[in-house]
Amino acid sequence: MRALIRARRFDEAVQRAGAFVTRVDGPAAELLAARASALFRVQRIDEAAEAYTRTLGADPLHPEAHL
């Protein structure tokens, strides 16, 4: 996901991260944060906020989720 975000392929990052999140039981905070970041970059702010909240649920100390 991070490679797609660095390549500015935000829509693809949102799509792929979303697919992984739905397939994985208890996705890792890093995956949730990457999805949130991609959502934010495509101006899907409410969804990004929800994804960052899920990130905090997975890891309350995850630094990116506190932005």
C-alpha positions, 0 to 999 in steps of 0.5 A: 500500500505504501508503495502505491501511495508514494507513487501517487496511485491513491485510488488503487491504494484505496481499492487494494487496501479495502480488499485486504481489510475485508479479507483479513480477520483483525487487520494490522494497524499499519494496513488500516493506517495506509488505507486511511492515508489513501482515503484522505488523499482522495478527499474521502475524509469521513471514511479516512477518519473512520479508518484512522479510528479503526487504526487506533482500535488495533494499536492505540499508540500508532503514530499516524492515527493521531494526526 
